[in-house]
Amino acid sequence: MKQRIVVLGGGFAGVYVARELEHLAGGRDDLHITLVSQENYFVFQPMLPEVISGTIGLVDVVSPLRRLLPHTDIHVREVEAIDVGRRVVITSPGFRPHAHEIPYDHLVVALGAVTDFRGMRGLPEHAFPFKNLGDALSLRNHIIRSLEEAAVEDDDAELRQQLLTFVVAGGGFSGVEVAAELNDFVRRVARNYRSVDPNEIRVMLLHSQERILPEMPEDLARFAEKILTRRGVEIRLNTRLSAATGVEAILGDGTRIPTRTLVSTVPAFAHPLLESLPLPKAKNGRLEVTRELNVKESDHVWSLGDCAMVPAAEGGFAPPTAQHAIREAAVVAHNIVTSIRGGKRRTFDFRGLGKMGSLGHRSAVAEIFGIKISGFLAWWMWRTIYLMKMPGWGRRLKVAVSWTLDLFLPPELVQLRVGSSRGIGREHFEPGQEVFREGDLGDRVYIIVKGEAEVLKAAQPVARLRAGECFGEMALLNETRRNATVRCAAAMDALSLPKSEFTLLSANLPELRSSFQKMADARNENSVLASKES
Ligand SMILES: Cc1cc2nc3c(=O)[nH]c(=O)nc-3n(C[C@H](O)[C@H](O)[C@H](O)COP(=O)(O)OP(=O)(O)OC[C@H]3O[C@@H](n4cnc5c(N)ncnc54)[C@H](O)[C@@H]3O)c2cc1C
């Protein structure tokens, strides 16, 4: 009977396990491989930062799973639960509102890690994560939009400063690469904005330790610092990001950096699905595996990549990198096949080939087999090695062509507007921050979830609003401008509903409209009385 092997995750770990299994199947009919992933493509993450600058096209960094894995059943759904007792994986509903169950004999958990800003004031609402293709696209669009806005807002110095300041938090590999690409991009395209002076642009890299790239030898990290600084990146060491609002990044020492673009590459967390699994986990929530990569105390559940604590040959644990995930995948596939067909199991003995980080603009740092390289040669090696590692000749060719064209052509500046509205969102405000000003156009309604706001008319406080109360409705109901200023009084989280959605809801729910109208009338009456009394 065929053994059902279900691989969860379509990243480096999952794809390379399935690939290796296809290879080991060798035409025999005893393995049935299924790969479950929430996207139908594989993302080549090391090149993701280049999407920001448009050096390579958006879809050049992804490959369709069905082409990569022609002998695997691809199941594009979100994994909702894993029932280890019944040996089934439950996936989310699709167009039809019912769940799917996929039975397995061997399960490979390769769900990676997640970006989690929970507990970090204002970051879930205002910081851009940088992990997948969607993150890269929305960041790129946001950067272009900020430049466009700066070109329009030429009379508001404060707003221009926010729009033209770009802050990246986290000086590890991905933070450094994001800062480098972002910096190159905004400075290269600035010349297309006649009213933007390149000297107004600030790109900052915040790092909590005393040097960036802690994974690299100190001299290479210092070299990277020098190169980035020379190109205009302001590096702040020993600096921790503590909170954020829509208009500023707040540092641990209380310093406020006005910005509308904050990218955070904080360390990733264990995948939340692992939490509920009755399997051994390390303190950081990752699955504990043996050196043969089966999950401890289980002979049919395997794990690898960023979601597992993989013991390293030299002691400690393997770092969460693509090069390790690929080698772990070969071990997992081999050991699954030997546990089905018999044979000797392998242990994970890979020690790492080295580390490389691109600094953009034809410069990089690398340590390969203990040899340190920096500058153009490291950059050339970075490109050659990663190009050869990309799965599929078609993608390699496209990337090579994009890189070549980038040498001669100006960077792509098109802002792709996907989706017309953000819908209901969450926003965080710090004390003293204005939510809107008297005379502004009414663009949204706010509902306070936590914290307090004060309402001011002619600079005098007239009311205080607390959790559960809403504000901003008057201008929307009466199609007028804001008749008061609202300012945050105590750190506040609020839901914000854009005008278009509010109008749609109130037009279709007469009760909602009338209760908002009553509230607006009562507020109007109170303010008339208050002004008579004074
Ligand atoms: C910007 C960036 C740059 C990097 N650069 C390098 C580099 O230069 N060199 C290097 O070695 N490493 C690099 N890394 C790290 C490397 O990419 C990761 O270590 C590697 O991707 C881990 O592979 P993984 O398969 O474990 O996780 P991931 O690649 O994160 O894959 C997880 C997969 O699981 C899927 N998934 C998650 N949840 C669900 C769910 N509920 N249902 C269904 N599917 C789900 C995801 O969609 C994804 O396909 C970089 C990472 C980033 C973010």
The ligand as a Gaussian input file, in Angstrom:
#p B3LYP/6-31G(d) Opt

LIG

0 1
 C       14.262000      38.895000       3.703000
 C       14.946000      37.593000       3.988000
 C       16.216000      37.345000       3.466000
 C       16.857000      36.137000       3.726000
 N       18.098000      35.920000       3.193000
 C       18.705000      34.729000       3.390000
 C       19.977000      34.456000       2.805000
 O       20.536000      35.299000       2.129000
 N       20.528000      33.227000       3.005000
 C       19.918000      32.255000       3.757000
 O       20.443000      31.140000       3.890000
 N       18.730000      32.482000       4.358000
 C       18.107000      33.704000       4.184000
 N       16.902000      33.957000       4.786000
 C       16.311000      32.950000       5.699000
 C       15.615000      31.867000       4.904000
 O       14.842000      32.433000       3.892000
 C       14.776000      31.012000       5.833000
 O       15.612000      30.438000       6.807000
 C       14.091000      29.908000       5.058000
 O       13.171000      30.476000       4.172000
 C       13.365000      28.948000       6.000000
 O       12.621000      28.043000       5.246000
 P       11.299000      27.376000       5.843000
 O       10.768000      26.524000       4.754000
 O       11.589000      26.771000       7.155000
 O       10.322000      28.599000       6.131000
 P        9.591000      29.548000       5.082000
 O       10.462000      29.796000       3.912000
 O        9.119000      30.707000       5.882000
 O        8.355000      28.684000       4.583000
 C        7.212000      28.421000       5.349000
 C        6.119000      27.997000       4.411000
 O        4.981000      27.606000       5.152000
 C        3.827000      28.207000       4.591000
 N        2.834000      28.350000       5.657000
 C        2.948000      29.023000       6.810000
 N        1.826000      28.899000       7.535000
 C        0.990000      28.129000       6.823000
 C       -0.323000      27.631000       7.053000
 N       -0.997000      27.888000       8.176000
 N       -0.880000      26.885000       6.090000
 C       -0.214000      26.583000       4.939000
 N        1.029000      27.010000       4.690000
 C        1.631000      27.772000       5.618000
 C        4.333000      29.538000       4.067000
 O        3.454000      30.064000       3.125000
 C        5.656000      29.114000       3.463000
 O        5.460000      28.581000       2.192000
 C       16.230000      35.164000       4.537000
 C       14.949000      35.413000       5.064000
 C       14.305000      36.612000       4.791000
 C       12.917000      36.864000       5.358000

